[in-house]
């Protein structure tokens, strides 16, 4: 007897196959476009050929990112259509403007360094060119992603499931409670205890660079030193424990509006909008934390690509203060989240 897979599984499989096929076609199209550009500019001056090839590479890279993201994004996670007359909020886009300032400052520094003659100028132009290329690629993608999140947040505020408002005293008390709980979080990384965790990944990285990367040993050694130091520094900084982040959290909570929004696309609280379902972030569980004052305990997971191994799963925790007489709101949240995120563990009733 043959086994017939469920309809949902078949649809998911067809969607994944379609996304894979469209992604491969997009990659093939970009490769053909690059080859055609090289053929058409082979008899032109090096400047013209270089500019044309750079423009095609930038256009092709952006096109690949948008196409692959569009075809791989689940239909359920796409924001609902809004009337054209609705003005979008700018919460998420304002945050990405920080990266515009960072790239502008870096490019300004490299431009000034390029005025110095000799080797310094060559180094400044090389690193500055790489920085400019990253800015051209990353900033449009960040803006598009931030605008999509702003669209989802706008829909959430226009058609909320639940909207909770807090008094200034309630918000101050709740902020202090969150800071105290974060301060009590032990460090996730202790050098004396966890140093051996770096042995295996560092051995893989060193072996891969030593045997497969071109270049001399001086370049390889410098490259490995930068990579290993960066990974080590990130691990140390990320695992410092909650006490080192408490002051930053308190400042963020004091700047946020004393309210919480819940809707079809996500939750907006503490000045942060988190989607229930997206390309990389998804809700895992929703429960009630019975510690006083009572709060919602929302657990998310974020998938982060790792060039040196399998995809990393980063947990995200969002606590939301439950106001008095909110049993009806909790019942609706339980019902809506159960339908919206069927794979998550919902226990709010």
HELIX and SHEET records of a PDB file:
HELIX    1   1 UNK A    7  UNK A   40  1                                  34    
HELIX    2   2 UNK A   46  UNK A   72  1                                  27    
HELIX    3   3 UNK A   75  UNK A   77  5                                   3    
HELIX    4   4 UNK A   91  UNK A  113  1                                  23    
HELIX    5   5 UNK A  119  UNK A  158  1                                  40    
HELIX    6   6 UNK A  168  UNK A  183  1                                  16    
HELIX    7   7 UNK A  191  UNK A  194  1                                   4    
HELIX    8   8 UNK A  197  UNK A  212  1                                  16    
HELIX    9   9 UNK A  217  UNK A  238  1                                  22    
HELIX   10  10 UNK A  242  UNK A  245  5                                   4    
HELIX   11  11 UNK A  246  UNK A  255  1                                  10    
HELIX   12  12 UNK A  327  UNK A  340  1                                  14    
SHEET    1   A 4 UNK A 162  UNK A 165  0                                        
SHEET    2   A 4 UNK A 259  UNK A 262 -1                                        
SHEET    3   A 4 UNK A 266  UNK A 269 -1                                        
SHEET    4   A 4 UNK A 272  UNK A 275 -1                                        
SHEET    1   B 4 UNK A 312  UNK A 321  0                                        
SHEET    2   B 4 UNK A 295  UNK A 304 -1                                        
SHEET    3   B 4 UNK A 281  UNK A 289 -1                                        
SHEET    4   B 4 UNK A 345  UNK A 346  1                                        
END                                                                             
